[in-house]
Amino acid sequence: MVVDALTHVWNDLPGHDRENIDEWLSKVVPAVLSAQRTSALITDAYIGQALGRGPIGLNTDELSGAAVRNGVAPEEVYQRPFVTLWTKLGEGVAFEQASEAALARATSTGAMDVQLAMRATADAIDEADTGFYGYERVADPGACAFCQEVNGAYVKAVDGYAYALHNGCGCSLEPNTEPHRGAVYLPNGSRVRPNQYGPLNDNVAVEKHGELGAVLVAPGDTFTSQADLH
């Protein structure tokens, strides 16, 4: 698992200073990219089997790394745990607790990247295969309240809601072989009801994150843009 790999590398580093970043990146970036490509291949094979055909065969370079983070390179993404560590230390937090917070950021980022690869693969298959009716969200056992709220929801690659994720999300998708009760689009692309970003219900909404795309949030939550920081 990518979480185990990142944990091992973090704990095995000789230090967590600037001079250790290159070693960290040289190990974690290939591990994450490998996990993303594996996720893409498994998703392609699983959906193909569910639809009674073989995998489509996709370019995993287009389903991993910067391609699933709106162009942000993994080398930039995976420096962020070090920033978390140094920030915590600057606030007077003990090293052990600061390191735990940094590692938590690293592992949650790795898990999110694998989910992003799965979503990108599902979207690519949806766009390439016009013979099925999008997907239905399936919440994992013990899923969080957000995922339980949208369990069974309709998902379509061209739909504004897309497959909205959140940190720690482990839900999956099941392809529909007949129209879903919440379908917005038919396989031919025709729209059967309106849809847009915004509240899904009283407890969950979907917002557009500049790096992650569609993300599940509490209604009223928004993201800080770069312009807001200046």
Backbone as CSV, one residue per row, in Angstrom:
resi,resn,N_x,N_y,N_z,CA_x,CA_y,CA_z,C_x,C_y,C_z
1,MET,0.832,-1.203,0.000,0.000,0.000,0.000,0.865,1.250,0.000
2,VAL,0.350,2.302,-0.666,1.123,3.529,-0.754,1.295,4.171,0.623
3,VAL,0.305,4.035,1.488,0.418,4.607,2.832,1.571,3.965,3.595
4,ASP,1.681,2.650,3.500,2.779,1.949,4.175,4.130,2.364,3.602
5,ALA,4.186,2.519,2.281,5.445,2.902,1.633,5.892,4.288,2.085
6,LEU,4.968,5.242,2.116,5.320,6.594,2.530,5.715,6.640,3.999
7,THR,5.027,5.873,4.814,5.362,5.824,6.241,6.772,5.293,6.447
8,HIS,7.109,4.233,5.733,8.440,3.628,5.866,9.527,4.618,5.447
9,VAL,9.321,5.299,4.313,10.342,6.238,3.834,10.504,7.391,4.813
10,TRP,9.396,7.937,5.299,9.462,9.070,6.234,10.233,8.690,7.493
11,ASN,9.882,7.546,8.051,10.523,7.124,9.302,11.974,6.717,9.116
12,ASP,12.344,6.367,7.881,13.703,5.896,7.610,14.655,7.018,7.194
13,LEU,14.133,8.225,7.010,15.002,9.329,6.617,16.002,9.644,7.735
14,PRO,17.225,10.018,7.361,18.213,10.368,8.382,17.902,11.689,9.078
15,GLY,17.056,12.489,8.476,16.649,13.761,9.057,15.482,14.312,8.259
16,HIS,14.936,15.434,8.695,13.787,16.042,8.019,14.056,17.523,7.775
17,ASP,15.256,17.788,7.281,15.666,19.135,6.940,15.663,19.292,5.416
18,ARG,16.000,20.470,4.961,15.954,20.729,3.510,16.837,19.768,2.727
19,GLU,17.974,19.401,3.315,18.882,18.506,2.595,18.334,17.086,2.463
20,ASN,17.251,16.782,3.165,16.649,15.441,3.090,15.500,15.363,2.092
21,ILE,15.102,16.507,1.539,13.932,16.518,0.649,14.190,15.703,-0.616
22,ASP,15.367,15.842,-1.212,15.640,15.123,-2.461,15.565,13.611,-2.261
23,GLU,16.102,13.116,-1.157,16.026,11.679,-0.888,14.573,11.243,-0.735
24,TRP,13.809,12.023,0.013,12.384,11.749,0.197,11.652,11.676,-1.144
25,LEU,11.857,12.706,-1.967,11.159,12.755,-3.258,11.597,11.623,-4.180
26,SER,12.872,11.273,-4.129,13.380,10.225,-5.024,12.753,8.873,-4.729
27,LYS,12.226,8.715,-3.518,11.614,7.439,-3.140,10.093,7.478,-3.173
28,VAL,9.501,8.574,-2.693,8.039,8.588,-2.584,7.352,8.884,-3.904
29,VAL,7.947,9.721,-4.740,7.286,10.033,-6.014,7.143,8.786,-6.891
30,PRO,8.202,7.982,-7.096,8.016,6.745,-7.864,7.010,5.795,-7.219
31,ALA,6.991,5.732,-5.882,6.042,4.839,-5.198,4.606,5.269,-5.453
32,VAL,4.360,6.566,-5.376,3.002,7.072,-5.599,2.592,6.888,-7.059
33,LEU,3.476,7.206,-7.979,3.158,7.040,-9.399,2.866,5.579,-9.723
34,SER,3.630,4.669,-9.149,3.393,3.240,-9.365,2.023,2.837,-8.826
35,ALA,1.675,3.330,-7.643,0.372,3.006,-7.053,-0.764,3.577,-7.899
36,GLN,-0.574,4.769,-8.428,-1.601,5.381,-9.275,-1.800,4.573,-10.566
37,ARG,-0.701,4.167,-11.176,-0.812,3.400,-12.423,-1.448,2.039,-12.167
38,THR,-1.124,1.437,-11.038,-1.765,0.174,-10.680,-3.261,0.375,-10.476
39,SER,-3.632,1.454,-9.800,-5.044,1.767,-9.591,-5.767,1.944,-10.915
40,ALA,-5.123,2.626,-11.856,-5.731,2.847,-13.168,-5.953,1.528,-13.906
41,LEU,-4.958,0.662,-13.885,-5.072,-0.629,-14.573,-6.153,-1.503,-13.938
42,ILE,-6.200,-1.526,-12.598,-7.204,-2.324,-11.906,-8.602,-1.791,-12.188
43,THR,-8.748,-0.470,-12.184,-10.055,0.139,-12.455,-10.520,-0.194,-13.866
44,ASP,-9.624,-0.084,-14.829,-9.957,-0.413,-16.221,-10.390,-1.875,-16.347
45,ALA,-9.652,-2.769,-15.697,-9.980,-4.198,-15.767,-11.301,-4.495,-15.062
46,TYR,-11.515,-3.879,-13.903,-12.740,-4.132,-13.138,-13.982,-3.665,-13.886
47,ILE,-13.924,-2.448,-14.430,-15.084,-1.920,-15.150,-15.339,-2.734,-16.411
48,GLY,-14.267,-3.125,-17.103,-14.437,-3.965,-18.282,-15.116,-5.279,-17.948
49,GLN,-14.693,-5.906,-16.858,-15.309,-7.167,-16.442,-16.782,-6.963,-16.085
50,ALA,-17.081,-5.871,-15.386,-18.463,-5.593,-14.995,-19.358,-5.380,-16.202
51,LEU,-18.777,-4.888,-17.287,-19.545,-4.631,-18.505,-19.437,-5.770,-19.508
52,GLY,-18.787,-6.863,-19.118,-18.701,-8.028,-19.982,-17.756,-7.867,-21.148
53,ARG,-16.709,-7.104,-20.976,-15.708,-6.925,-22.033,-14.333,-6.834,-21.387
54,GLY,-13.316,-6.716,-22.205,-11.972,-6.577,-21.682,-11.661,-5.129,-21.360
55,PRO,-10.481,-4.867,-20.796,-10.064,-3.484,-20.522,-9.954,-2.681,-21.813
56,ILE,-10.199,-1.394,-21.698,-10.048,-0.520,-22.865,-8.577,-0.371,-23.221
57,GLY,-7.717,-0.264,-22.204,-6.295,-0.025,-22.440,-6.053,1.469,-22.515
58,LEU,-5.577,2.049,-21.432,-5.416,3.492,-21.334,-3.961,3.846,-21.067
59,ASN,-3.588,5.058,-21.400,-2.239,5.559,-21.126,-2.190,6.008,-19.674
60,THR,-1.532,5.251,-18.810,-1.526,5.566,-17.386,-0.758,6.848,-17.063
61,ASP,0.094,7.316,-17.986,0.770,8.594,-17.762,-0.233,9.742,-17.716
62,GLU,-1.369,9.551,-18.387,-2.408,10.576,-18.412,-3.362,10.451,-17.228
63,LEU,-3.127,9.450,-16.373,-4.022,9.166,-15.255,-3.280,9.184,-13.932
64,SER,-2.153,9.867,-13.893,-1.309,9.870,-12.697,-0.523,11.168,-12.631
65,GLY,0.127,11.373,-11.492,0.996,12.530,-11.334,0.286,13.854,-11.528
66,ALA,0.957,14.770,-12.215,0.410,16.105,-12.428,-0.880,16.083,-13.234
67,ALA,-1.068,15.040,-14.035,-2.253,14.961,-14.883,-3.551,14.920,-14.086
68,VAL,-3.501,14.428,-12.842,-4.724,14.340,-12.039,-4.770,15.419,-10.957
69,ARG,-3.779,16.326,-10.966,-3.774,17.445,-10.005,-3.690,18.778,-10.737
70,ASN,-4.362,18.864,-11.842,-4.458,20.124,-12.587,-3.083,20.710,-12.887
71,GLY,-2.134,19.825,-13.196,-0.809,20.262,-13.624,0.209,20.454,-12.515
72,VAL,-0.177,20.241,-11.256,0.765,20.406,-10.145,1.630,19.151,-10.030
73,ALA,2.928,19.305,-10.107,3.848,18.173,-10.143,3.927,17.474,-8.791
74,PRO,4.116,16.144,-8.788,4.272,15.413,-7.521,5.436,15.934,-6.686
75,GLU,6.484,16.393,-7.342,7.645,16.903,-6.609,7.275,18.119,-5.763
76,GLU,6.299,18.883,-6.208,5.812,20.008,-5.417,4.860,19.523,-4.322
77,VAL,3.972,18.627,-4.684,2.965,18.133,-3.733,3.620,17.485,-2.522
78,TYR,4.654,16.674,-2.769,5.234,15.884,-1.683,6.343,16.593,-0.904
79,GLN,6.559,17.872,-1.209,7.375,18.691,-0.310,6.531,19.260,0.831
80,ARG,5.221,19.235,0.675,4.334,19.876,1.641,4.409,19.277,3.049
81,PRO,4.609,17.961,3.206,4.756,17.451,4.574,5.917,18.089,5.333
82,PHE,7.003,18.417,4.623,8.125,19.088,5.281,7.704,20.477,5.761
83,VAL,6.907,21.156,4.950,6.412,22.473,5.346,5.548,22.350,6.595
84,THR,4.712,21.323,6.634,3.888,21.085,7.819,4.760,20.872,9.052
85,LEU,5.787,20.046,8.906,6.698,19.773,10.024,7.348,21.053,10.525
86,TRP,7.931,21.828,9.616,8.644,23.038,10.022,7.695,24.073,10.623
87,THR,6.484,24.154,10.065,5.506,25.104,10.607,5.127,24.734,12.035
88,LYS,4.888,23.451,12.263,4.534,22.996,13.606,5.678,23.265,14.599
89,LEU,6.882,22.970,14.158,8.032,23.205,15.033,8.161,24.695,15.355
90,GLY,7.891,25.537,14.347,7.955,26.974,14.562,6.903,27.471,15.529
91,GLU,5.820,26.707,15.655,4.753,27.066,16.583,5.012,26.523,17.981
92,GLY,6.135,25.823,18.145,6.482,25.303,19.448,5.990,23.898,19.732
93,VAL,5.475,23.224,18.707,5.009,21.844,18.878,6.217,20.923,19.007
94,ALA,6.133,19.938,19.878,7.225,18.983,20.055,7.474,18.229,18.752
95,PHE,8.737,17.828,18.543,9.096,17.203,17.268,8.249,15.971,16.979
96,GLU,8.026,15.116,17.953,7.281,13.879,17.708,5.882,14.179,17.190
97,GLN,5.192,15.131,17.813,3.846,15.477,17.362,3.880,16.177,16.002
98,ALA,4.869,17.020,15.790,4.997,17.705,14.502,5.257,16.710,13.380
99,SER,6.110,15.724,13.664,6.417,14.699,12.668,5.191,13.851,12.359
100,GLU,4.404,13.550,13.372,3.172,12.785,13.155,2.209,13.545,12.256
101,ALA,2.093,14.852,12.469,1.214,15.674,11.640,1.710,15.710,10.197
102,ALA,3.031,15.818,10.031,3.612,15.846,8.691,3.406,14.519,7.976
103,LEU,3.623,13.426,8.701,3.427,12.106,8.099,1.961,11.888,7.746
104,ALA,1.059,12.344,8.599,-0.371,12.221,8.300,-0.714,12.957,7.015
105,ARG,-0.103,14.114,6.818,-0.346,14.853,5.576,0.197,14.078,4.378
106,ALA,1.380,13.502,4.533,1.975,12.745,3.430,1.124,11.534,3.052
107,THR,0.688,10.774,4.047,-0.057,9.547,3.755,-1.459,9.849,3.228
108,SER,-2.093,10.903,3.756,-3.414,11.249,3.239,-3.320,11.762,1.806
109,THR,-2.219,12.439,1.492,-1.988,12.899,0.128,-1.788,11.714,-0.808
110,GLY,-1.012,10.727,-0.359,-0.803,9.537,-1.174,-2.101,8.795,-1.447
111,ALA,-2.917,8.641,-0.399,-4.206,7.963,-0.579,-5.100,8.739,-1.530
112,MET,-5.104,10.064,-1.405,-5.902,10.880,-2.309,-5.420,10.736,-3.748
113,ASP,-4.097,10.684,-3.946,-3.579,10.552,-5.307,-4.036,9.245,-5.957
114,VAL,-4.093,8.171,-5.190,-4.573,6.899,-5.739,-6.048,7.027,-6.123
115,GLN,-6.839,7.697,-5.290,-8.254,7.920,-5.607,-8.411,8.808,-6.840
116,LEU,-7.563,9.824,-6.958,-7.618,10.693,-8.129,-7.329,9.921,-9.409
117,ALA,-6.391,8.977,-9.328,-6.084,8.149,-10.494,-7.275,7.276,-10.859
118,MET,-7.929,6.714,-9.840,-9.117,5.903,-10.097,-10.212,6.737,-10.732
119,ARG,-10.433,7.957,-10.218,-11.468,8.827,-10.789,-11.142,9.186,-12.231
120,ALA,-9.893,9.538,-12.490,-9.505,9.906,-13.847,-9.697,8.735,-14.804
121,THR,-9.408,7.527,-14.328,-9.603,6.336,-15.152,-11.076,6.112,-15.435
122,ALA,-11.908,6.226,-14.415,-13.346,6.051,-14.602,-13.894,7.076,-15.580
123,ASP,-13.434,8.320,-15.478,-13.874,9.360,-16.402,-13.429,9.039,-17.834
124,ALA,-12.174,8.598,-17.989,-11.657,8.280,-19.321,-12.438,7.137,-19.958
125,ILE,-12.786,6.129,-19.159,-13.567,5.001,-19.671,-14.970,5.452,-20.033
126,ASP,-15.560,6.286,-19.191,-16.903,6.795,-19.450,-16.960,7.560,-20.768
127,GLU,-15.921,8.327,-21.023,-15.872,9.107,-22.257,-15.607,8.230,-23.479
128,ALA,-14.841,7.151,-23.291,-14.469,6.294,-24.417,-15.533,5.255,-24.751
129,ASP,-16.253,4.792,-23.744,-17.250,3.736,-23.927,-18.638,4.358,-23.821
130,THR,-19.323,4.473,-24.946,-20.638,5.133,-24.966,-21.774,4.153,-24.725
131,GLY,-21.456,2.928,-24.322,-22.484,1.906,-24.212,-23.030,1.667,-22.822
132,PHE,-22.667,2.516,-21.845,-23.250,2.306,-20.524,-23.679,3.639,-19.919
133,TYR,-24.406,3.566,-18.805,-25.124,4.707,-18.263,-24.416,5.348,-17.064
134,GLY,-23.135,5.593,-17.183,-22.431,6.213,-16.081,-22.251,5.266,-14.904
135,TYR,-22.029,5.826,-13.727,-21.710,5.033,-12.548,-22.653,5.336,-11.387
136,GLU,-22.597,4.449,-10.405,-23.278,4.672,-9.137,-22.237,4.620,-8.025
137,ARG,-22.263,5.600,-7.130,-21.325,5.612,-6.011,-21.635,4.479,-5.047
138,VAL,-20.593,3.832,-4.556,-20.743,2.765,-3.566,-19.852,3.102,-2.379
139,ALA,-20.466,3.381,-1.230,-19.708,3.718,-0.028,-19.104,2.462,0.579
140,ASP,-17.859,2.577,1.016,-17.206,1.475,1.714,-17.898,1.202,3.045
141,PRO,-17.811,-0.031,3.562,-18.315,-0.283,4.919,-17.623,0.637,5.916
142,GLY,-18.400,1.250,6.779,-17.824,2.163,7.743,-17.434,3.503,7.165
143,ALA,-17.970,3.840,5.989,-17.632,5.112,5.347,-18.100,6.287,6.198
144,CYS,-17.480,7.438,5.956,-17.813,8.647,6.711,-19.208,9.132,6.361
145,ALA,-19.678,10.123,7.109,-21.036,10.637,6.919,-21.224,11.218,5.521
146,PHE,-20.195,11.904,4.991,-20.300,12.461,3.641,-20.593,11.367,2.620
147,CYS,-19.796,10.297,2.660,-19.939,9.233,1.676,-21.256,8.473,1.859
148,GLN,-21.691,8.318,3.100,-22.973,7.666,3.331,-24.118,8.498,2.761
149,GLU,-23.985,9.819,2.853,-25.031,10.705,2.344,-25.216,10.558,0.836
150,VAL,-24.114,10.315,0.103,-24.193,10.254,-1.355,-24.051,8.836,-1.885
151,ASN,-24.141,7.841,-0.995,-24.101,6.452,-1.431,-25.239,6.200,-2.421
152,GLY,-24.909,5.611,-3.549,-25.913,5.322,-4.563,-26.150,6.440,-5.547
153,ALA,-25.461,7.570,-5.394,-25.673,8.709,-6.286,-25.150,8.407,-7.690
154,TYR,-25.748,9.058,-8.661,-25.359,8.923,-10.065,-24.102,9.735,-10.344
155,VAL,-23.200,9.172,-11.134,-21.951,9.844,-11.496,-21.731,9.698,-12.991
156,LYS,-21.399,10.789,-13.657,-21.121,10.771,-15.088,-19.933,11.680,-15.355
157,ALA,-19.031,11.268,-16.234,-17.809,12.029,-16.481,-18.112,13.460,-16.918
158,VAL,-19.132,13.652,-17.740,-19.435,14.993,-18.246,-20.363,15.749,-17.318
159,ASP,-20.766,15.130,-16.218,-21.659,15.742,-15.260,-20.894,16.715,-14.370
160,GLY,-21.493,17.849,-14.042,-20.818,18.834,-13.215,-20.370,18.294,-11.877
161,TYR,-21.109,17.337,-11.306,-20.728,16.792,-10.024,-19.530,15.844,-10.144
162,ALA,-19.377,15.230,-11.315,-18.320,14.247,-11.535,-18.289,13.274,-10.361
163,TYR,-17.107,12.747,-10.054,-16.970,11.841,-8.914,-16.279,12.635,-7.822
164,ALA,-17.065,13.288,-7.002,-16.498,14.167,-5.975,-15.842,13.347,-4.874
165,LEU,-14.640,13.750,-4.487,-13.870,13.061,-3.458,-13.719,13.943,-2.225
166,HIS,-13.093,13.422,-1.206,-12.673,14.203,-0.058,-11.499,13.475,0.573
167,ASN,-10.815,14.139,1.466,-9.640,13.537,2.086,-10.033,12.265,2.840
168,GLY,-9.374,11.161,2.514,-9.680,9.893,3.156,-10.798,9.111,2.490
169,CYS,-11.325,9.602,1.392,-12.427,8.921,0.701,-11.934,7.595,0.116
170,GLY,-12.697,6.536,0.371,-12.334,5.232,-0.164,-13.467,4.590,-0.924
171,CYS,-14.446,5.386,-1.326,-15.608,4.830,-2.033,-15.239,4.417,-3.459
172,SER,-16.079,3.585,-4.034,-15.823,3.084,-5.381,-17.015,3.381,-6.278
173,LEU,-16.908,2.963,-7.523,-17.951,3.181,-8.517,-18.377,1.862,-9.133
174,GLU,-19.675,1.733,-9.396,-20.208,0.581,-10.117,-20.824,1.089,-11.415
175,PRO,-20.433,0.533,-12.567,-21.021,0.990,-13.829,-22.484,0.577,-13.944
176,ASN,-23.296,1.482,-14.462,-24.722,1.200,-14.669,-24.949,0.650,-16.071
177,THR,-25.655,-0.451,-16.169,-25.990,-1.019,-17.476,-27.407,-0.655,-17.901
178,GLU,-28.095,0.143,-17.099,-29.415,0.673,-17.441,-29.546,2.045,-16.784
179,PRO,-30.507,2.855,-17.204,-30.595,4.220,-16.659,-30.702,4.241,-15.138
180,HIS,-29.911,5.097,-14.523,-29.949,5.286,-13.075,-31.090,6.252,-12.741
181,ARG,-31.683,6.077,-11.575,-32.822,6.919,-11.191,-32.448,8.400,-11.115
182,GLY,-31.143,8.667,-10.907,-30.699,10.054,-10.830,-29.923,10.498,-12.050
183,ALA,-30.041,9.760,-13.145,-29.243,10.047,-14.336,-29.512,11.454,-14.863
184,VAL,-28.450,12.116,-15.241,-28.540,13.423,-15.863,-28.331,13.294,-17.368
185,TYR,-27.481,12.349,-17.760,-27.183,12.118,-19.165,-27.466,10.671,-19.546
186,LEU,-27.900,10.480,-20.775,-28.012,9.147,-21.346,-26.702,8.822,-22.065
187,PRO,-26.480,7.547,-22.427,-25.218,7.210,-23.095,-24.935,8.017,-24.354
188,ASN,-25.983,8.484,-25.043,-25.753,9.267,-26.259,-25.389,10.719,-25.961
189,GLY,-25.307,11.066,-24.677,-24.909,12.412,-24.291,-26.050,13.373,-24.081
190,SER,-27.265,12.960,-24.385,-28.401,13.862,-24.204,-28.696,14.054,-22.718
191,ARG,-29.012,15.284,-22.350,-29.290,15.623,-20.959,-30.767,15.386,-20.659
192,VAL,-31.022,14.712,-19.545,-32.405,14.426,-19.180,-32.867,15.245,-17.976
193,ARG,-31.945,15.893,-17.283,-32.317,16.821,-16.207,-31.130,17.723,-15.918
194,PRO,-31.354,18.911,-15.388,-30.238,19.835,-15.132,-29.398,19.390,-13.954
195,ASN,-28.173,19.884,-13.939,-27.263,19.585,-12.835,-26.165,20.642,-12.816
196,GLN,-25.596,20.904,-11.650,-24.520,21.876,-11.541,-23.840,21.709,-10.193
197,TYR,-22.698,22.381,-10.024,-22.057,22.363,-8.717,-22.967,23.027,-7.705
198,GLY,-22.859,22.598,-6.461,-23.680,23.190,-5.418,-24.135,22.129,-4.440
199,PRO,-25.158,22.413,-3.624,-25.614,21.449,-2.622,-26.192,20.186,-3.250
200,LEU,-25.814,19.035,-2.722,-26.434,17.775,-3.115,-27.668,17.535,-2.255
201,ASN,-27.550,17.865,-0.977,-28.671,17.796,-0.048,-28.353,18.745,1.103
202,ASP,-29.052,18.637,2.208,-28.839,19.574,3.308,-27.494,19.388,4.002
203,ASN,-26.858,18.244,3.784,-25.647,17.907,4.540,-24.367,17.869,3.719
204,VAL,-24.481,17.767,2.399,-23.299,17.603,1.547,-23.422,18.489,0.319
205,ALA,-22.302,19.080,-0.072,-22.245,19.856,-1.310,-20.987,19.465,-2.069
206,VAL,-20.916,19.860,-3.324,-19.726,19.637,-4.142,-19.174,20.993,-4.551
207,GLU,-17.900,21.194,-4.308,-17.231,22.415,-4.725,-16.046,22.070,-5.606
208,LYS,-15.646,23.018,-6.437,-14.525,22.822,-7.347,-13.244,23.298,-6.665
209,HIS,-12.329,22.382,-6.434,-11.015,22.689,-5.868,-10.046,22.874,-7.031
210,GLY,-9.235,23.915,-6.974,-8.364,24.234,-8.100,-7.373,23.150,-8.448
211,GLU,-6.985,22.329,-7.481,-6.010,21.269,-7.734,-6.663,19.895,-7.811
212,LEU,-7.669,19.657,-6.982,-8.255,18.313,-6.862,-9.524,18.115,-7.686
213,GLY,-10.097,19.176,-8.212,-11.347,19.040,-8.949,-12.535,18.983,-8.008
214,ALA,-13.535,18.152,-8.344,-14.765,18.070,-7.552,-14.495,17.439,-6.194
215,VAL,-14.877,18.142,-5.115,-14.618,17.692,-3.750,-15.901,17.797,-2.926
216,LEU,-16.157,16.776,-2.103,-17.295,16.810,-1.189,-16.972,17.714,-0.004
217,VAL,-17.903,18.598,0.322,-17.725,19.508,1.449,-19.050,19.679,2.179
218,ALA,-19.000,20.300,3.343,-20.227,20.701,4.024,-20.800,21.916,3.301
219,PRO,-22.121,22.025,3.180,-22.714,23.186,2.506,-22.198,24.492,3.100
220,GLY,-21.801,25.405,2.229,-21.270,26.690,2.681,-19.764,26.739,2.734
221,ASP,-19.097,25.577,2.735,-17.634,25.562,2.732,-17.108,25.953,1.355
222,THR,-16.045,26.722,1.327,-15.402,27.102,0.071,-13.892,26.959,0.235
223,PHE,-13.171,27.119,-0.885,-11.722,26.999,-0.862,-11.082,28.369,-1.041
224,THR,-9.958,28.574,-0.374,-9.216,29.817,-0.493,-8.408,29.801,-1.789
225,SER,-8.584,30.798,-2.616,-7.842,30.874,-3.870,-6.535,31.628,-3.648
226,GLN,-5.645,31.532,-4.626,-4.379,32.264,-4.543,-4.642,33.762,-4.458
227,ALA,-5.672,34.241,-5.181,-5.984,35.664,-5.165,-6.398,36.122,-3.756
228,ASP,-7.071,35.237,-3.030,-7.517,35.574,-1.670,-6.363,35.714,-0.694
229,LEU,-5.207,35.136,-1.040,-4.076,35.155,-0.138,-3.269,36.454,-0.242
230,HIS,-3.583,37.285,-1.234,-2.794,38.514,-1.456,-3.639,39.744,-1.168
